[in-house]
Amino acid sequence: MSTLPVIDSVLRTPDARFAGLTGFPYAPRYTEVGGLRIAHVEAGPADAPPVLLLHGEPTWSYLYRTMIPVLAAAGHRVVAPDLVGCGRSDKPSRQSDYTYLRHVQWMHAWLLANDLSRMTLFCQDWGSLIGLRLVALTPQRFERIVLANGGLPTGTGQVPRAFRIWRAFARFSPVFPVGRIVNAGCVTPLAQADRDAYDAPFPSARHKAAVRVFPSLVPISADDPERANNEHTWSVLGAWRKPFLTLFSDRDPITRGGDRMFRARVPGAQGQPHATIRAAGHFLQEDQGPELAQAICAFIASTPTLESGRPA
């Protein structure tokens, strides 16, 4: 990976904005990467293999509040970071500060700084676009992958109409109400306190540069600058024989059916207990969080690693 960029205009959300969050008692931990402070939360035994939970847009680690207790109670170390520009992480203030490659670089540096290994990756939305790239960069650090409502576009496939509408809204809408946007991606309406929690990281429009620009960074054309990197990642996944599970929801118009490509192309997906999460929208962590966490726990239990002394 190339040298991290120096960002000269960075915003930091005041801690007071996160006071009294519903069902999210986890204290943030911070790692400085390329002059930016990246936040994450942890739960569970510190010496257990990590379950890395990567969120997408426009959410943050709060998205995993009903999954973290289930995973931790099962004996897993749970690690949930906030992507740069999201949650309690620092927020470069210009949309031009963000690129797909930079998001990968920032999270790769964060992963190495925290020396995470033996990981089970759970990724959704932009967590997938970034997380699968991390797997390609350091495959030896990952033991399993669980993909939910996400993908790895190269710009050569069809673009769902729902995504084109979302991309235009993010670019042109005069307002960008994050809490309402997350609520619209759920089947079960969010409580007002939860909507407020999704609004918390963004006290001003300038704080929303990352979540505004994310849709425009998704590769949708063959000449996208990240096409080659994503095609390389597909080549890594095409040889991936470690366990790979898909858990897509039944009511997401953007990613519905995307799991079929991974089941067909990833060797490690063969014979796994892939499932459709019912009564769940794009943010299936909100609609069916405990069910998702239980499925991850069962998947880990059924696919022990060589390090445990049993066949992988």
Secondary structure, 3 states (H helix, E strand, C coil): CCCCCCCCCEECCCHHHHCCCCCCCCCCEEEEECCEEEEEEEECCCCCCEEEEECCCCCCHHHHCCCHHHHHHCCCEEEEECCCCCCCCCEECCHHHCCHHHHHHHHHHHHHHCCCCCEEEEEECHHHHHHHHHHHHCHHHEEEEEEECCCCCCCCCCCCHHHHHHHHHHHHCCCCCHHHHHHHCCCCCCCHHHHHHHHCCCCCHHHHHHHHHHHHHCCCCCCCCCHHHHHHHHHHHCCCCCCEEEEEECCCCCCCCCHHHHHHHCHHHCCCCCEEECCCCCCHHHHHHHHHHHHHHHHHHHCCCHHHCCCC
